[in-house]
């Protein structure tokens, strides 16, 4: 498989001359031939130790899972572990997730205040209205008793919430139908390792649909019909070097994608986990209705943290190694691709007790593990997800309504699909019952 000259694909070496362990070319070839999921190869690599290396598509891959090494790559040496050729660039352009350098820093400073704790409090009425809209839908479904597409409910809620935050208006059905093109685009994006780097279909029509929505919203905002984050992006053109409509479009689409993907997928994983752990759902319901309850925010935080531990939507963080680096005695050559994997760190028995068990109580006291780098579903360091607090507030608000008043009987239990994000392989369907 690897016919590239050795000096162009150097191995990761120890200072004593030994190679960083990992799957052999033969093992990688077998994995490729069997067309197994990328997580199978990464689990195999992880079995060699906290850091391992292998050659894939003539590139040197270094898998990083140990908390100390995670902090080294994403915090202490962040400038040496850079994003490069982001796989979602076809959709996001040069938005905050894909940009780097001065543009990224400028746009991050511009948007940061909007998603601070204070900023999220300003969005609370929007979040509440979107959650009540979903609760009213579930109330009607509980009366009908028919099987419903629960995935669609969570997608609509998440898009409705971020659309309200960005434009100030609730999401209408026609715009939602246009924005549904996002799902097809996201599913066609290759996984973070690049091993599925194929676009089997043309995405031109889907991207054109998203562009229509984005530029229509920008036109309305420029005409004064906006009360959300989009207005701040437009006003920023008067305070800084002006943002072009294309730059605003890229940030708007980035906010729509990042603002709904984590929330919708985490809600799906939440109900899948509750369906297979009914005793946990009963305990949470009892706590929310107790006469002397634990503060609901603490209970719902613990639930969300545990779901994100087991199923971090951003399950694999790729970085390009700019210059040769030394990590725990191992020499990582420049040009290597670092694969930093929250999914594997979060399930490592060296750092978590009973790591495969679904146990929100592990986050009850304290709310976060003490050791940095053991838990990073939103990333860590300068590029920590901007919308972390927004997403958690969405989850708390909707789950507080739904878990108090409704029970969801799922008719399917999908398996995990490890693609550009970590999502259920099939759509959730089920019946809603009033408690």
N, C-alpha and C positions, 0 to 999 in steps of 0.2 A: 504494500500500500504506500509506503513512504519512500519514494524514489528521489526525494530532494536531498542534495548534498548535505552531509552532516553538519558542516560549518554554518549552513543557513537555517538549521533547525536544531540548535544545540540543546543538550539535555540539561536539566537542573541538577547541579552538582553540590556535594558537600565539600567543606574545606579540606577534608582528607582525601578527596578525589572520588568518593563513591557517588552513585547516582541517586537522586530522589526516587523512591520506589513508586510503583504504579503499574497499571495494566500494560502488558507487552503489546507490540504491534499485532501479534497473532490474536490476542484476546480482543483488541479493538476491531480487527478485521472480522472476527466471528460475530461480534455485536452488530457491526454494519450489515453483514450478510443476513443476519436473522431479523433485521429491521425492528429491533426492540426499542423501547422508549429510552430517551437520553438519561432518565433517572437511573436506569439499570446500570449503565456504564459508570455513572457518578457514584452509585452505591459500591460498585466493585472497586473503584479507585479509592473511596473512603476507607475500605477495609484494609488498605495498606498503611493507614496512619492519618494523623491530623492534617498533613499536607502531602499531596501525591502528585504525580506528573505522568502524562502520556502524550503521544503524538496522534493528532486527529486532523485529517485533511491537510497534511503537511504543515501543521502548526503545532507548536509546543503549548500544551494546556497544563496549567497548574491549578489543582483544586485546593481551595482554602476553606477550612471549616473551624479551626481552633479559634476561640475568642481572642487570644492575644494576636494571632496572625490577621484576623479580621480587622482589629483595631489598627494594626500596623498599616494595612493596605488602604483602608477607607478613612483613616483619621491622621495618623502620624506621618505617613508618606503619601497622602492623597494626591499630591501633584505628580507623583511617579506612576500612579495607577489611574489611567485616564479613560474616559469614554471615547469610543472611536467608531465612526460609521454606524450610528445607532440603527438597529434593524427596523425601528418604527418611523424612520425618517420619511418614508414614502407617504405617510399619513400626516405626521406632526410637523414636517418641515424643519424649521430652526426654532422650535418652541423650547420651553424651559427644560424639558426632559432630554432633548437632543443637543442643545447648544452647549458650548464650552467657552472657556476663556472670558474675555471682557464682556461679550454679549450675555453670556449666562449670568455673570455677576451683576450686571446692570439690571437685567430683567428680574433676577431673584430679589434684589433690593426693592424694586418697584412693587412686586407682588407680595412680599413677605408680610407687610402690615395687614393685608387683607385676610390672611389666614393665621394670624396670631390668635392667642386666646381671646383678646378683646374683639378682634375681627370676627371670630366665629360667633361670639355672643350677639353681634349685630345681625348675623344670618339666622339666628334661632327662630324668629317668626316664619321664615321661609321653610326651614327644616320641619317645623311643627305642622305647617299647612300641608306639606307634601306627605308627611306621615299620616295625618288624619285622612287625607285622600285615599291612601292605601287601606287604612282601617275601615273606611266606609265601604270600599270595594269588598273587603273580606266579610263584612257584615252581610252584604247582599249574597255573597257566595255561600255563607253559612245557611242562609234560608233556602237556597236552591239545592244544595247537596250534590252538585255535579263536580266532576273532575276538572281542575283548572290548571293553567300553565303558570306555575308559581315563579319560574325563572323570569317570565315576562313582567310579573308584578314587581319583582326586585329591580329589574333593569329600568322599568318606568320610574319607580320611586327615586332611584339614584340619579337618573338623568333629569327628572323633574327638579330635584333639589339643587343640583349644580346649575341647571338652567336658570332657576329663580335667583341664585346667588350671583350669576354672571350678568343677567339681563334685567332682573327685578320683576319678571313676569312668570306666571305659571306656564308649564310646558303644555302646549295644545297637541291634540292627537295628530294633526297633519305634520307638524314639525317632528314629533316623535317618530312617525313612520319614515321620514327622511333620515333621521339620526340612527335608525336601526341599521343602516349601512355600516355603522361603526363595528358591529359585531362580526360581520363577514371580513372586514379588513383586518381586525385584530386577530381573528383565527387564521388568517393567511400569512401573518408575520412569522418569520422563522423563530425557533427557540433561541435562547441566549447563547448557546454554544455555536450556533451557525450550522449545526449538523442537518437541519431541515431547511436550509436556505434555498427554498424553491418557492416561486409564486406560481402555483399551478393554474391560476386563472388571472385574466386581466382585471385589475381593480379600478380601471379608469372611471367606469360609471359610478361606482360606489364613492370614490373620492370626489367626483363632480357633485354628487348629491350633498356631501358634507360641505363642500365649498359654497354651494348655493345657500345653505343654512347660515354659514358663518358670515358671508358677505352681506346677506340680507340683514342679519342682526347688526353688523357694523354700520350699514347705511341708516338703519333706524336709530342707532345710538348717536350717530353724528347729527341726526335731525332732532335730537333731544329726547328720544323715546327710550330712555334707559336710566335705571337707578341701581345698577350693580357694578361688579368688577370691571365690566367692559367699559364703563364710563371712565374709570380710573386709567385704563390703558389709553383711551383716546385723549384724555386731559394731559397725560404724561407727555404727549407730543408738544405741548406748550411750555413744558418745564425743562425738557431735556432735548437732545437731538431728536427730531420727530420720529415717531414710529410710523412706518408705512402701513397701508392696509394689509399688505402681505404679512408683515411682522405681527400685527394685531390678530390676523386670521390664525397664524401659527400658535400664538398663545391661547387664543380662544379654543381652538380644537384640542390643544394640550390639556387645558382645564376640563373640557368636557370628557376626554378620555380618562385622564387620571382621576377626575372627580367622581366618576361613576363606576369604573372598573373594580377598584378595591372594595367599595361598598356592596355592589351587587353580588360579587363573587363571595364575599365574606358572609353575607346574609344567607346565601345558598348553602355554604359549608356549615353555618350555624344550625340550620334546620335539619341538615343531613346528620349531624352529630347528635342533636337532640332526639331525632327519630330512633337512633340506635342506642341511645342512653337515656331512656325515659325517666330513670330515677333522678338524673341531673335536672331534667326539665321540671319534674315535680318539686324538687328542692328549690329551684329558682322561683317557680310560681308561688310556693309557700312563703318564701322570703319577701317577695313583692307584695303579698297580701297580709303579712304578719302585723299584729297590733303594735309590736315594738320592733319594726324592721331594721335590718342593716340598711343604711342609706342606699336607695335604689341605684344611684350612680356607681357605688362601689361594687354592687352585685353585677351590674351590667358591664362595667369595665372588666371585671374578672372573666366574665363569659367571653367578651370580645377578645381580650388578650390571649385566652387559651385557644380560641378558634384560630387566631392569627399565628399562634405558635405552631399548631399542627398543620395549618394550610396557609402559609404566607403567600399572598397572591404574587408578589414579586419574589419568587422562590429562588432565583439565580441571578446574581449580579456580575456581569462580565466587565472586565477592565483590561486595558492594554498596558503592558509594562514598558515604560518609556526607556529607562536606563537600567542596566543590570543592578539587582538589589540583593541584599543579604538578609535572609529571614531565618532566625533560629539556627544559624550555621549553614543554611542552604543557600546557594547562589542561584538566583532566578535570572536567567538571561534576558537582556533587552529583546523586545519583540515577542515575548511570551504572551499568552492570553491567560489572565487570572480569572478563574471561575469561583466566585465567593458565594457560598450556598447556605442561605438561612434555613432552608428546609432540613438539611442534614445537621447543622449546628443545633437546631431546635429539638432534634430527636436523638441527640447523642447522650447515651447513658452516663458518660463521664460528667456531664453538667446538669442533667435532669434526672430526677427519680421517676421510674416507670414512664419513660418518655413517650411511649405510644398510647398511653391512657388519656382519655378525655376527662380532665379534672380541673374545672375552673377554680376550685378552692386553692390551687397552688399559687394563684395570684391574689387571693383575698388579703393575706397579710404576709409580707408587704406586697404592694401592687406590682413591683418589678423585681426580677432577680438582681442580686447585688453586683455580680461580676459583669462588667461591660463587655459587650461582644457576644454574650450568650443568647441574646434576644434582640433581633433587629428586623422585624417584619416590614418596617418602613425605611430600611437602610440606616446608616449611621454616618456621622461626620457632616461636612458641608453640604452634601447632596442628599441629606435626609429628606424624605418626602415632605413637600411644602404643605400638603393638605392633611397631614396626620390628625390634627385636632378636629378638623372639619369632618373627616371620615368617622372618627370615634363618636363625635356628637350625633351624626346621622344614625349610626348603629344604635346608640343608647336611646335616642328618641323613638325610633320605629319599634325596637324590641320592647321598650316599656309599654307601648300600646298593644302590640300583638300578643306578647306573652301573657299579659294580664287577662286578656279577654278571649283569646282564640287558641285552639289546638289544631295543628296541621297534621293530617294523616297523609303521609307520602305514599305514592303508589310505585315509585321507583327509588332505587338507591344507587345512583351513578358512581362510577369509579373516577379516580383522579386522572386528569389529562395534563401532562407536563409540557406545555408549549411555551409561547411567549409569556404566558402567565400560568398560574396554577388554578385550574377550573374543573368543575365536574364535567365528565365526558359527555353526559346526556342532560337534557333539560329536566328540571324538577316538575313533576305533576302530582297533584293530590287534592284532597278534599279539606275544606276549612270547616271546623266545628266551633260553636260557641262554648265557652267553659261554663 
